[in-house]
Amino acid sequence: MRIVCVGGGPAGLYFSISAKLRDAGHEIIVLEADPPEATYGWGVVYWSNLLDILHRNDPESARAVRAGSVLWQQQDIRVHGNRYDGTAHFGGYGYSMGRAALLGVLAQRARSLGVEVRHERLADPADLPDADLVLAVDGAGSRIRQSRAERFGPHMETGRNHYIWLGTDRQFDSFLFAFEETQAGWIWFHAYPSFKGVSTCIVECSPETWQGLGLDRLDEDDAVPLLEKIFHRALDGHSLISRSRGAPAKWQRFTHIANETWVDGTDEGRPVVLAGDSAHTTHFTLGSGTRLAMIDALVLASALKEFPDPRVALREYDKHRRAELHAVQATARTSMAWFERVDAYLDRDPVDFAYAMAVRQGRQSSWHYQAHLANQLKPVRQARRAYDTGRRWYQDRKRGEMPLPLLGRSLRGAR
């Protein structure tokens, strides 16, 4: 089968890897508009369960992804306002990797399997390359999906808050939420380490705060010094970085995207299928976009192997994977809506506010609040870290890998 992937992000590259592993006879071409290893944004975050999935599917690329990642432990919630000033803590750990490095790893692995990866190739939706199957993975603003809107049936919902995706030269070793009260209202960031010397920092606020601070009138480069001043405590004197590819980061409002179907099989017998952000988006507060895109790719490749008729394979992929995403997207919408109403919770002390954040999707039990209170105690956090370290050691050894060291300084005790 001749397959053309329009888009060289995680979904397109991982599909090409997975499909080639299942049938080396596939002829797969990946068309990417950007130059090699060029990408907007900074880092991606993922969790341990994705490593297990990747390792079962392709240990070679899984090891390379893990080797290029950094490990962070604990999530800290800092609130600085007129009424309260303090820090609360969540447990757990996760991994982060520079997006450009991730794409480099996946492209190299794809080429080693015989995939042709062509950079600086912008596909024309009206004149797609000759292929038995076209995979549209050209992002949330997918030109292919837009050109076939009557067939895919996209539904779009724009969020209320404004956000900007920045970097910082402060090396965080945990996932940090920092909330600052200004005269114009609350503004906050979500930050996590991305690679050595750089962390990702997503700044978010309501439209009232955005306008009240004058961010609607400031050039993006001019906004950075203001944001550095607002977040000087959390940044500890470090700088924010706006330009990842020469152009400054832009303020955006999140667009929630869903489709009535992910498959268009009516174009002269040549099916076109969606995956990743072309098919669905999930709000960044869920931290699952890259994971979901790569699982889309894996499920599609598996369906093409399982069902000899490609049209049957695509129907099965569309039916089951889209149903799985329905619940995930509902959770993401709930998370987005909670942050759009966050001012209503910020009159609470940091520990109670953090608990409201933890249960914003309605998942809680009778003991959940007591466990949250216990986690604010340093000995409990130390015990949790020791447990997490042991679990990671077991999982790493099961995969035949050495444990990743903690990023930055050796943490002898939980904060």
Steps between C-alpha positions, in 0.01 A plus 500: 500500500622848413430734793562874513509670841435873473673632812824396666400541865487218759184347348628481142848379588386244756237365263765451232721314749215282626362420154846407365562272797176315422549483122835599354337490155318827561639793303467795738582864430482768769456858376593768753474873429771599750877453467661202681466512880337843483194536719295761673483472877732352756441172676239227529404323819395136534450234763646159576219306336594643160851359536352154559283532187791622286730229628253222420455636149858595407771466766755670271326837479366469858853478636605803296200703620569414861872573467417848368251574779533657842329377814315730739340420832215667685260775397509827692219756510614848606246771573605859561219744563373766735329243719717189483862427423623143507571171328310174484620170356379210288689175478598304192761534229526534125733540204570786263683525171581781259257483210775545241699217658195272497439567131868437427491161674182391322617621157830314534323179601249534214779545244684196638188293418481629143256789542561797272482820706486815287536835673390840374220337299163671544231274355218663307164368630356535151779296343606227744776260394407174334450240774280214616451683830561857613551560872424864590704588808559865420397634840207679659480739207499210252460631147390156382225478763385852417489424128273199567295647784170374356636145516681498836240718676731695732366666815706780651467675833730788594600539864460823690847543650808637326828309520851524359752216468841617624828359618715602797866457584404400852551125539201371695522156659126464565180591321409847624171691496562862606202733558563873542241762591534833319296819505331374184424153639665159522757370253683168522739266326543126459873415484705183467856411399552430131872439451822607665491867584150567365148453634163547332284777647137545388352827624120521522243755619141613451420752224427762768847461650659482154345832404546657844876434489516648151612171346247548221688815394860392560717344234583140598867587558401795718268279705787279617661757740158563657442128553851461644419774749170341599657155546834610643448288815419180316773559238754587771646776285525290184381605156208400283573405139254586226684412179538130425545537122581865452136615525350595838239280661143618444212535742233243420165370616470123510285338232327176594462291183290189445375336179193296410729255322876465460475324162409636158481211255306669223782656299520278190571195712795658681430525874624791711524448877564737790715448809655712776398865528345488154241262642470628857653743746520480879570798722863538609402475869447129434856454367398221261521637146822324394400176671160491330649579159751215525233257618280602204792411276552164667131406489474591131811299409366200696160521327662500156691185598198324653248562220602411141247743354632853570148644501396260774817586692425873477138452614616302802764761583246780466230325701706385796768767530253788460282347771800480732579865439147611580550450874852646491380813324214541747754491783719754318206737447419478871860581588505796261171632643632473857800720420264747331323533838812475715446841665205350686737262683793731570347647815596174674828421670756325272433150636124522451547667162734220390242243607236674287744478208566131566130408489398743222379209286281365779711194582531464876433258781429530871870473587634723220502822702674336797766361266546849354548646848750228587700575186569851631718345772867469407546143640200383294642656184837338569329162537303559180820583312666185631201294386500665157875442467457132577215465254701674228800274571278192462345627175837603357662168582202313351566688175872427529594865561695688762301748711513863388667733750305791640543823312741751649610472858465182699181532702576365844161591637166615376426867526 
